[in-house]
Amino acid sequence: MASNLWSEEHLNCPVCLELLKDPVAIPCGHSYCMGCIKNYWDQTDHTGVYSCPQCRKTFTPRPDLCRNTMLAELVEELKKTGLNPPPAQSYAGPGDVPCDVCTGRKFKAVKSCLTCLASYCETHVKPHYEGAAFKRHKLVNAIGDLEQKLCAEHQKVLEGFCRTDQTCICWLCADEEHKGHDIVSAGTGKQKQLGETQTEIQQRIQERLKETEELKQAVESLKRSACIEIKESEKIFTELIRSIEKIHTEVIELIGANEKAAVNEAEGRMKKLEQEIAELRRRNAELKQLSETEDHIHFLQNFQSLCAPPDAGDLPSVTVNTDISFGAVRKAVSELKDHIEDFCKGELVKITTTGCLQAPEPRNRAEFLKYSCQLTLDPNTAHGNCLSEGNRKVTRRRETQRYPDHSERFDSYAQVLCREGLSGTRCYWEIEWSGRGASIGVTYKGISRKGGDRSCLLGFNDKSWSLDCSDSSYTARHNINQTEITAPRSPRIGVYLDFNAGTLSFYGVSDTMTLLHRFQTTFTEPLYPGFGLHCYDSSVTICQLN
């Protein structure tokens, strides 16, 4: 009968959530395992006041505990009917918040009380739903480290957020040291900023997704274009090979024809010579025979005809040129080979230095700074200029700095190059200039450095590109060609080099980036940043960029 009236839930200890062992009832009427309630009271410092774990009713002094015989008999009868253990998943595992009331093996907490600063499993949280004393308690989903939710000074729950000091506070703090500050509920302290951040992140996600999609389409287009170009190039090279093979065959046939004609001519002459030799030998034999005859009449009759000299036309002058025209053919073929190789090398440079897929150019200074590079001035190139600040600043003085002779030094103009050669990538650097004027540019290493010819100056040759800065204007120069630029004076200039794209851009740097000039070309060698100083006391400093 007892098993029909009572369920396991009614006979479970609210502390250990297992069937009661040596059940006892405390003065408020709630029942517990004798060991569980003893441990609960022993582990909690009540300063002489003891409470019920369920209803929180307090007792002074500590109640005496006596075994409840009736409950013990009911438990024994339920055991005989067979009981199922609590499901394993209800126990707290790694990463779960354990119930603070359970003893022994703890169950997983489902709620945390910010008033009690304790976490409860499904069974131990019931008093918060049923008891009137807990109605004002604030329950939230189970969270750990509840002590961190307390104010260190007042031991009260942190329920407010001070926007002025950007810190979490309790309401006592709001009335004391944070009085008059901008205070809101902790639940809304950062919600607006969080929402703005989320919106910004979502916008960036959409932008990146769009850029990703554009890149995917560009890659697919690039693959299709590359496939088409490969097929067309194979077709062109096949035709070129056929043309070369045809020329090869024609040259071989030409050499063979020249050889055959020369051999035939030589053989014809050899045949005539052999005939003449035979004729001469025959006449010589007749003369020998005539000289030996004793018949004087016969001798006189034949002497005149045999002693007549041979006709000069019968003895042609023969000269055979063993080279014939083969040397000229070989020279022409060799020149053709050199011409094709030089042409292919030049075109290959254009192909390799032209990027098929270019990332977009930076839009603001923060994006330019991603490509910043470290530069240092090379003392071996400086012409009497004073270098300082770890070879990052150059100043033109009236008393020039004495440097030893060096093959890379500018010996007539106040110019200096950097040590670093830039190629195959994107680079960005900034300089600050002062004085009446300065030149900022890049150059190939082969720029002329000796003598007073203007071709040694940055921008006055086909090896360098420069921007001349003065108080009132700018001038962009390359290979003597120049472009005048009207813009406000900017003491800080940003230089952006995209080697593969063949662009060199100069910007005035302030709160914004102002494009002053952009060169578009094809770079074929590493570029060395360089600077020129127009007047005394002018200086250029390479900025340190983060």
Buried (B, 14 or more C-beta within 10 A) or exposed (E): EBBEEBEBEEBBBBBBBBBBBBBBBBEBEBBBBBBBBBBBBEEEEEEEEBBBBBBEBEBEEEBEBEEBEEBBEBBEBBEEEEBEEBEEEBBBEEEBBBBBBBBEEBBBBBBBBBEBBBBBBBBBBBBBEEBEEBEEBEBEEBBEEBEEBBBEEBEBBBBBBBBEBEBBBBBBBBEEEBEEBEBBEBEEBBEEEEEEEEEEEEEEEEEEEEEEEEEEEEEEEEEEEEEEEEEEEEEEEEEEEEEEEEEEEEBEEEBEEBEEEBEEEEEEBEEBEEEBEEEEEEBEEEBEEBEEEEEEEEBEEBEEEBEEEEEEEEEEEEEEEEEBEBEEBEEEEEEEEEEEEEEEEEEEBEEEBEEEEEEEBBEEBEEBBEBBBEBEBBBBBBBBBBBEEEBBBBBBBEEEBEBEEBEEBBEBBBBBBBBBBBBEEBBBBBBBBEBEBBBBBBBBEEBBBEEEEEBBBBBBBEBBBBBBBBEEEBBBBBEEEBEEBEEEEBEBBBBBBBBBBBBBBBBBBEEEBBEBBEBEEEBEEBBBBBBBBBEEEBBBBBBEBE
